[in-house]
Amino acid sequence: MEEVRKNSGQNLGIAALITAIITFVLAVIPCIGLIAIIPGIIAIILASVGISQANRNDSPRGVALAGLIIAVIASMISFSQIFVAGKIVSHGDKWPSSIQNIVNDVQNNVTKEIDDANVSIKVESNGNKVEINTNPNKKEQEQKLEDLEGGNTHKGDSLQKHDTTQKHVVERRKK
């Protein structure tokens, strides 16, 4: 009967150590670590009872003590994930507006890049050669449009003939 009591402290220590190791493995997994609190509490209780029985029976308590230490550390890791999840949830309402701001910035930058670009298109067909140029300066374009509407034509308007060896060339130069 005495031997059964001595072994019960060691058996609880082994059970606490195994439960504590399982708790630690669960605790370090993101999102799943929250559920590790339950086996952590069980491991702490088993280790505490195992240590108290080992003290009464003068049996080794090292295994139970190791289970207690691992269980406490794993429970603290698991418990800390509650705070991390809480922070994520509390700041979650700000993320959509931040993402929208980033999308708007990218859209504005792309629009500005396109507006500031020089585009030159050269076409050759059946011996006829045509070059079409666009200028990012809107004031110049509006002036040319007004001149064309008024019947005034100038040399160097947007249609010009050039000697070229390429049939179709599209160049985009950034100003």
C-alpha positions in Angstrom: 0.0 0.0 0.0 2.9 2.3 0.8 4.4 1.8 -2.7 1.1 2.7 -4.4 1.2 6.0 -2.6 4.8 6.7 -3.6 4.1 5.9 -7.2 0.9 8.1 -7.3 3.1 11.2 -6.9 5.3 10.1 -9.7 2.4 9.1 -11.9 0.8 12.5 -11.4 4.1 14.1 -12.2 4.4 12.1 -15.4 0.8 13.0 -16.3 1.4 16.6 -15.6 4.6 16.6 -17.7 2.9 15.0 -20.7 -0.1 17.4 -20.4 2.3 20.4 -20.0 4.2 19.4 -23.2 0.9 19.1 -25.1 -0.1 22.5 -23.8 3.2 24.0 -24.9 2.9 22.6 -28.4 -0.7 23.9 -28.7 0.3 27.3 -27.1 2.9 28.2 -29.7 0.6 27.6 -32.7 -1.0 30.9 -33.7 -4.8 31.1 -33.3 -4.9 27.6 -31.9 -2.9 28.6 -28.8 -6.0 30.1 -27.3 -7.4 26.7 -26.5 -4.2 25.6 -24.7 -5.4 27.4 -21.6 -7.6 24.4 -20.7 -4.9 21.7 -20.8 -2.5 24.2 -19.1 -4.8 24.5 -16.1 -5.2 20.7 -16.0 -1.4 20.3 -16.1 -0.8 22.9 -13.3 -3.4 21.1 -11.1 -1.8 17.7 -11.8 1.7 19.0 -11.1 0.7 20.7 -7.9 -1.1 17.6 -6.6 1.9 15.5 -7.7 4.4 17.7 -5.9 2.3 17.7 -2.7 2.0 13.9 -2.7 5.8 13.6 -3.5 6.6 15.8 -0.4 4.4 13.7 1.8 5.8 10.4 0.7 9.5 11.5 0.4 9.5 10.5 -3.3 11.2 12.4 -6.2 9.3 15.4 -7.3 11.5 16.5 -10.3 9.1 15.2 -13.0 6.1 17.0 -11.4 8.2 20.2 -10.9 9.2 20.1 -14.6 5.6 19.6 -15.6 4.6 22.5 -13.4 7.2 24.9 -14.9 6.4 23.9 -18.5 2.6 24.2 -17.8 3.0 27.7 -16.4 5.1 28.9 -19.3 2.8 27.4 -21.9 -0.3 28.8 -20.1 1.3 32.3 -20.1 2.1 32.0 -23.9 -1.5 30.9 -24.5 -2.9 33.6 -22.3 -0.8 36.2 -24.2 -2.5 35.3 -27.4 -5.8 36.5 -26.0 -4.2 40.0 -25.8 -2.8 39.8 -29.3 -6.2 38.7 -30.7 -7.8 41.6 -28.7 -5.4 44.1 -30.2 -6.1 42.8 -33.7 -9.8 43.0 -33.2 -9.6 46.5 -31.7 -7.6 47.8 -34.6 -9.5 45.8 -37.3 -11.9 48.6 -38.0 -9.0 50.9 -39.1 -7.6 48.5 -41.7 -10.3 49.0 -44.4 -9.8 52.8 -44.4 -6.0 52.3 -44.5 -6.2 50.0 -47.4 -8.6 52.4 -49.2 -6.1 55.2 -48.7 -3.3 53.1 -50.1 -5.4 52.2 -53.2 -6.3 55.9 -53.7 -2.7 56.9 -53.5 -1.7 54.3 -56.0 -4.5 55.3 -58.3 -3.6 59.0 -58.1 0.1 58.2 -58.8 -0.8 56.1 -61.9 -3.1 58.8 -63.2 -0.4 61.5 -62.7 2.1 59.3 -64.5 -0.2 58.8 -67.4 -1.1 62.5 -67.6 2.6 63.5 -67.5 3.7 61.1 -70.2 4.7 61.9 -73.8 3.4 59.5 -76.4 4.6 59.4 -79.9 3.0 57.1 -82.5 4.5 56.6 -86.0 2.6 54.8 -88.7 3.8 53.9 -92.2 1.3 52.4 -94.7 1.6 52.2 -98.5 4.4 54.8 -98.5 2.5 57.2 -96.4 4.1 58.1 -93.1 2.3 59.7 -90.2 3.4 60.7 -86.7 1.0 61.5 -83.9 2.4 63.2 -80.8 0.7 64.0 -77.5 2.0 66.6 -75.1 1.3 66.5 -71.4 0.9 70.3 -71.5 -2.9 70.7 -71.6 -2.7 74.4 -72.2 -0.8 73.8 -75.5 -3.3 71.2 -76.6 -6.3 73.5 -75.8 -4.6 76.3 -77.8 -4.1 74.0 -80.8 -7.7 72.8 -80.6 -8.9 76.4 -80.5 -6.7 77.2 -83.5 -8.0 74.3 -85.4 -11.6 75.1 -84.6 -11.0 78.7 -85.7 -9.6 77.5 -89.1 -6.0 78.5 -88.3 -3.5 75.9 -89.2 0.1 76.0 -88.3 3.2 74.2 -89.4 4.2 71.5 -87.0 0.6 70.5 -86.0 0.2 67.0 -84.6 0.3 65.3 -88.0 3.7 65.3 -89.6 5.4 63.2 -92.3 8.7 61.6 -91.4 11.2 59.2 -93.0 11.1 56.0 -91.0 11.9 52.4 -91.7 9.4 51.0 -89.1 5.9 50.2 -90.0 4.3 50.7 -86.6 6.2 52.1 -83.6 4.7 53.2 -80.4 7.0 55.0 -78.1 6.3 56.3 -74.7 8.6 58.8 -73.2 8.3 60.2 -69.8 8.8 63.9 -69.6 
